[in-house]
Amino acid sequence: MLKVKSLYHSYSNDEHYAVQNMTFEVEEGEIFGFLGPSGAGKSTTQSILFGLLELQRGEVSIDGVNVKKLSNNFFNMIGVSFEAPNVYKNLTAIENLRFYSKMFNVPTEDPEVLLKEVGLENDMNKKASKYSKGMLQRLVFARSMINNPKIWFLDEPTSGLDPETASKIKAIIKKKKEQGTTIFLTTHNMNIADELCDRVAFVNDGKIILIDSPQKLKLEYGQRSVKVDFKEDGKLKTEHISLTDREGQIKLQNLVETGNIITIHSQEATLEEIFISVVGRGLI
């Protein structure tokens, strides 16, 4: 669905690259996470992919379409949810979506249904200028679905949202994946990436450092140990037991045989810990 080869971009038109030598592919129906700290080159890359920035060097195609030769049909098949809200503030939410839907020459979704889906049904007739930051973000998210896109670009879709609303947004993303939508998710939130993505790319200083599935990354970089909570002499105790040596395996077996274990948790590395290990820096 999405193919990128040897992508470079310089804002100063010299050899100071914001993006350099990026090569990756995204399969149809996949949620692909593009992960890294602010300034890593995520937004620049995404902007090139959907035509907001001109392709300077390299090859990019979406569903077989070269992004250097874009037509109206290209924009009919993509949806973009920006982190920074860009709506018409003097229009209501429903007016924004109705206006936007007229830009496409493919069947569009019912604006009222979309606004209800993101929890804005009671505020659809309120001007966007009266919306909070979180409400504006949900409005932009709803707008990005209006043309039922084949490939959906999401930039920090849950940033700044309360847990209940964020859960609702994640449920929509999962539903779209089930319907076959290809999703390119740009974020520095490793938790949402771990929950949603089939594969992730670690990005730093304009380069891709690593690409793999969250599960494979955690298996490779995990500690292969367990945290065991158990009762001993009437007291609750905790042990971190390695599974890589015979001594740890015997200790765990002995604890199991006592019947006093309360909980056992595998100690796998988080994506953020893996990112720090591989890249050598955090996400901030």
C-alpha positions in Angstrom: 0.0 0.0 0.0 2.8 2.5 1.0 6.3 2.2 -0.3 9.2 4.6 0.7 12.7 4.3 -0.7 15.8 6.4 0.1 13.7 9.4 1.3 15.6 12.7 2.1 14.3 16.1 3.0 16.2 19.4 3.9 14.4 22.5 4.9 17.5 24.6 4.1 18.0 22.9 0.8 21.5 21.7 1.7 22.9 18.6 3.4 21.4 19.4 6.8 18.6 16.7 6.6 15.5 16.6 8.7 14.9 13.2 7.1 17.6 11.0 5.6 17.7 7.7 3.8 14.4 6.5 5.0 13.2 3.2 3.5 10.2 1.2 4.6 6.9 -0.3 3.4 3.4 -0.5 4.9 1.2 -3.4 4.0 -2.5 -3.0 3.2 -4.7 -3.2 6.3 -1.7 -2.7 8.6 -1.4 -0.3 11.5 2.1 1.0 11.2 3.5 3.1 14.0 6.1 5.8 13.3 7.6 6.4 16.8 10.1 8.9 18.1 10.6 12.1 20.1 9.7 15.6 18.9 12.1 16.7 16.1 12.9 13.1 15.1 11.5 13.7 11.5 8.1 12.0 12.0 5.9 14.9 10.9 8.2 15.8 8.1 8.0 12.3 6.7 4.3 12.1 7.1 3.8 15.5 5.4 5.8 14.3 2.3 3.7 11.1 2.2 0.4 12.9 1.7 1.7 15.7 -0.4 1.9 18.6 2.1 5.6 18.9 1.5 7.2 18.4 -1.9 9.2 15.3 -2.4 12.9 16.4 -2.8 14.8 13.1 -3.1 13.8 9.5 -3.0 10.7 7.5 -4.1 7.3 7.4 -2.5 4.1 5.7 -3.7 0.7 5.1 -2.1 -1.5 2.4 -3.6 0.7 2.5 -6.7 0.4 6.3 -7.1 3.7 8.3 -7.2 3.4 11.3 -4.8 5.2 13.5 -7.4 2.2 13.0 -9.7 -0.8 13.6 -7.5 -4.4 14.0 -8.7 -7.8 14.5 -7.1 -8.2 10.7 -7.0 -5.2 10.5 -4.7 -6.9 12.8 -2.1 -10.1 10.9 -2.4 -8.4 7.8 -0.9 -6.5 9.4 2.0 -7.6 10.8 5.3 -5.4 13.0 7.6 -5.9 13.8 11.2 -3.4 16.5 12.2 -2.3 17.0 15.8 -2.8 20.8 15.5 -6.5 21.5 14.8 -7.1 23.2 11.5 -10.8 23.9 11.2 -13.0 26.8 10.3 -13.6 28.4 13.7 -16.6 30.5 12.6 -18.4 27.4 11.4 -20.1 24.8 13.6 -18.8 21.3 13.8 -21.5 20.0 11.5 -20.9 22.8 9.1 -17.2 22.0 9.0 -17.8 18.4 8.1 -20.5 19.2 5.5 -18.2 21.7 3.9 -15.3 19.4 3.9 -17.3 16.5 2.4 -18.0 18.6 -0.7 -14.3 18.5 -1.6 -14.5 14.8 -2.5 -16.0 13.2 -5.6 -16.5 9.8 -3.8 -19.3 8.8 -1.4 -18.8 10.4 2.0 -19.9 9.5 5.5 -22.8 11.1 7.4 -21.3 14.0 9.4 -23.8 13.5 12.2 -22.9 9.8 12.6 -19.2 10.7 12.7 -19.7 13.4 15.3 -21.7 11.0 17.4 -18.9 8.4 17.1 -16.4 10.8 18.6 -18.7 12.1 21.3 -19.6 15.5 19.8 -23.2 14.9 19.1 -24.4 17.3 21.7 -22.1 20.1 20.4 -22.4 19.7 16.7 -24.2 23.0 16.3 -21.7 24.9 18.4 -19.1 27.0 16.6 -15.7 25.5 16.5 -14.3 28.7 18.1 -16.1 27.7 21.3 -14.5 24.2 21.4 -11.9 23.1 23.8 -8.6 21.8 22.5 -9.7 18.2 23.1 -13.0 18.8 21.3 -11.2 20.4 18.3 -8.9 17.4 18.1 -12.0 15.1 18.0 -13.5 17.2 15.3 -10.4 17.0 13.1 -10.3 13.2 13.8 -14.0 12.9 12.7 -13.2 15.0 9.6 -10.4 12.7 8.6 -12.9 9.8 8.2 -15.4 11.7 6.0 -14.3 10.1 2.8 -13.8 6.6 4.3 -10.1 6.7 3.3 -8.2 3.6 2.1 -5.1 4.9 3.9 -5.4 7.0 7.1 -2.7 9.2 8.5 -3.0 9.9 12.2 -0.8 12.3 14.1 -0.9 11.9 17.9 -4.7 11.0 17.8 -5.1 10.6 21.6 -2.7 13.4 22.7 -4.3 15.5 25.5 -7.5 13.5 25.6 -9.0 12.1 28.9 -8.8 8.3 29.3 -12.5 7.7 28.4 -12.3 9.7 25.2 -8.9 8.3 24.3 -10.4 4.8 24.7 -13.2 5.7 22.3 -10.7 7.0 19.7 -8.6 3.8 20.0 -11.8 1.7 19.5 -12.5 3.6 16.3 -9.0 3.0 15.0 -9.3 -0.7 15.7 -12.6 -0.9 13.9 -11.2 0.8 10.9 -8.4 -1.7 10.8 -10.9 -4.5 10.9 -12.6 -2.9 7.9 -9.3 -3.0 5.9 -8.1 0.5 6.3 -4.3 1.0 6.2 -3.2 3.3 9.1 0.0 5.3 9.4 0.2 6.3 13.1 2.7 9.0 14.1 3.3 9.3 17.8 5.7 9.5 20.7 3.2 7.7 22.9 4.6 4.2 23.2 1.6 2.8 25.0 -0.9 3.6 22.2 1.7 2.2 19.7 2.0 -1.0 21.7 -1.8 -1.4 21.9 -2.6 -0.7 18.3 0.3 -1.3 16.0 1.1 -4.4 13.9 4.6 -3.0 13.4 6.5 0.0 14.6 9.5 2.0 13.3 11.8 3.8 15.7 12.8 7.2 14.3 15.5 9.4 15.6 17.5 12.3 14.1 15.7 11.8 10.8 16.6 8.2 10.5 14.8 4.8 11.0 16.7 2.9 13.6 14.6 -0.2 13.8 11.4 -1.7 12.4 9.6 -4.7 13.9 6.4 -5.8 15.6 5.9 -4.7 19.3 5.7 -8.4 20.3 9.0 -9.4 18.6 10.8 -6.3 20.1 9.6 -7.2 23.6 10.6 -10.8 23.2 14.1 -9.8 22.0 14.7 -7.1 24.6 12.7 -8.5 27.5 14.4 -9.6 30.7 12.9 -13.2 30.6 11.9 -12.9 34.2 8.8 -12.9 36.3 7.5 -10.9 39.3 5.9 -13.2 41.8 3.7 -12.0 44.7 3.2 -14.7 47.4 2.4 -15.2 51.0 5.0 -16.4 53.5 4.5 -16.5 57.3 1.3 -14.5 56.8 3.1 -11.7 55.0 2.9 -10.6 51.4 6.3 -10.9 49.7 7.6 -10.1 46.1 10.3 -11.9 44.2 11.8 -11.1 40.8 12.9 -14.4 39.4 15.1 -14.9 36.3 13.9 -17.7 33.9 17.3 -17.9 32.1 19.1 -20.0 34.7 18.3 -23.3 36.5 18.4 -21.7 39.9 15.6 -19.3 39.1 13.5 -22.0 37.4 13.8 -24.2 40.6 12.9 -21.3 42.8 9.7 -20.6 40.8 8.8 -24.3 40.8 9.2 -24.4 44.6 7.0 -21.4 45.0 4.3 -22.8 42.7 4.3 -26.1 44.8 3.7 -24.1 48.0 0.3 -22.9 46.7 1.0 -19.5 48.2 1.4 -17.5 45.0 -1.0 -14.6 44.7 0.0 -13.2 41.2 2.7 -13.8 38.6 3.6 -11.2 36.0 6.1 -11.5 33.1 8.7 -8.8 33.1 8.8 -7.8 29.5 10.4 -4.6 28.4 8.1 -1.7 27.4 8.5 -0.1 24.0 9.8 3.0 25.7 12.5 1.1 27.5 13.4 -0.7 24.2 13.5 2.7 22.4 15.9 4.1 25.0 18.0 0.9 24.8 18.3 1.0 21.1 18.4 4.7 20.4 20.2 5.8 23.5 17.8 8.6 24.4 14.3 9.0 25.7 11.1 10.4 23.9 11.3 13.9 25.3 
